[in-house]
Structure formats: structure tokens, C-alpha cells
Amino acid sequence: MSTLASVAAHTPLWVYGIFALLVQRGIAAARPNTVSPARLFLLPLVISVSGAVLLARSGPMLPFAVEAAIAGLAAGGALGWRLFAGLEGYRWDGRQLARPGTWLMLAVSLAAFAVKFGSATLTGWHSGLAAGVAGALLMGAAAGFSSGLLWGATITQLLLGRAFTATRAVRVQERA
């Protein structure tokens, strides 16, 4: 059996469900839409919780995994921020965030999924890797980076919407 077929055969069904959901939500985000803060923060929260569960399995290597996760979170957050900073068309009405359609959210979601899936697959192939410092660093960095990427993208979108609303309010006051 080829390596790819082996990975596909040993991947739990719920992972395919998460992948399908990410693709569906990414395609939906390609069209202009509105989203509540609860829905906006759901994906980064779920990825962060799954990352924390992954870190908890590090056992005695937990301190290394946490340090790598913090570094990964910072790097992913910075990249997520950078990818979305400067995009226009976000509006905040106090309850909903109106977002312009962009394929960028699909790319970010799939990148976060690929990092987590790839690192989990690698440690699954090499079980000894997961027990050592290198594995703890890899898993921590992957969990942190994928969470940070989504948090950076999400927070940037919300701030862009709020900044537009605040700027518009100032312009209205200046005209009055």
C-alpha cells in the first residue's frame, strides 16, 4: 500500500468531516457575508482547543511543547494579521461583521489544517518522535502556528470592521 493510501486509510472519519467543513466555510467566505462574533471566533477556538489537547499528550515534554506553541502562536498570529491587514470592505454594525468575499479565508483555513494534519501524521509514522524533545517542539509549534494563523486572521477582520465603523462615525461628526 502506498504511503498516501496508508494515510488515507488510517485517518479517522471525523478528520474528513472537519476538512469538508473547512472547505465549505472557505467557499462560503469567498462571497460577501455577515457573521456574528460567536461564529467568527468558533474556528480559531476549536483549533486552539484541539491544539491544547494535543499538547496535553506531550507528557514530560510538555514544557518544550508549550514553549514551541507560544512561538508558533506568535508567528502564526503575525502571518494571519499580515495576510488580512489592509483588506477593505469590512463593516461592523455592533452585532454583525459584514465581510467582503475573499478566497483568503479558505487558504488560511486549509493551511492551518495542513500544518496540524501533517504534524500529526508525521508523529504517527514515527512514534518515537512524539516521545522526544523534537516531537514535542514540532507538535507544539504546529499547534501554536495553526491556532495563531486563524486568531490573527479573525482578530484582524474584526478590527478592520470596527476601524471602518469608527472612521465613518468621525467623518459624519466632522460634517455636522
C-alpha positions, 0 to 999 in steps of 0.5 A, spaced: 500 500 500 502 506 498 504 511 503 498 516 501 493 510 501 496 508 508 494 515 510 488 515 507 486 509 510 488 510 517 485 517 518 479 517 522 472 519 519 471 525 523 478 528 520 474 528 513 468 531 516 472 537 519 476 538 512 469 538 508 467 543 513 473 547 512 472 547 505 465 549 505 466 555 510 472 557 505 467 557 499 462 560 503 467 566 505 469 567 498 462 571 497 460 577 501 457 575 508 455 577 515 457 573 521 456 574 528 462 574 533 460 567 536 461 564 529 467 568 527 471 566 533 468 558 533 474 556 528 480 559 531 477 556 538 476 549 536 483 549 533 486 552 539 482 547 543 484 541 539 491 544 539 491 544 547 489 537 547 494 535 543 499 538 547 496 535 553 499 528 550 506 531 550 507 528 557 514 530 560 515 534 554 510 538 555 514 544 557 518 544 550 511 543 547 508 549 550 514 553 549 514 551 541 506 553 541 507 560 544 512 561 538 508 558 533 502 562 536 506 568 535 508 567 528 502 564 526 498 570 529 503 575 525 502 571 518 494 571 519 494 579 521 499 580 515 495 576 510 488 580 512 491 587 514 489 592 509 483 588 506 477 593 505 470 592 505 469 590 512 463 593 516 461 592 523 454 594 525 455 592 533 452 585 532 454 583 525 461 583 521 459 584 514 465 581 510 467 582 503 468 575 499 475 573 499 478 566 497 483 568 503 479 565 508 479 558 505 487 558 504 488 560 511 483 555 513 486 549 509 493 551 511 492 551 518 489 544 517 495 542 513 500 544 518 496 540 524 494 534 519 501 533 517 504 534 524 500 529 526 501 524 521 508 525 521 508 523 529 504 517 527 509 514 522 514 515 527 512 514 534 518 515 537 518 522 535 512 524 539 516 521 545 522 526 544 524 533 545 523 534 537 516 531 537 514 535 542 517 542 539 514 540 532 507 538 535 507 544 539 509 549 534 504 546 529 499 547 534 501 554 536 502 556 528 495 553 526 491 556 532 495 563 531 494 563 523 486 563 524 486 568 531 490 573 527 486 572 521 479 573 525 482 578 530 484 582 524 477 582 520 474 584 526 478 590 527 478 592 520 470 592 521 470 596 527 476 601 524 471 602 518 465 603 523 469 608 527 472 612 521 465 613 518 462 615 525 468 621 525 467 623 518 459 624 519 461 628 526 466 632 522 460 634 517 455 636 522 
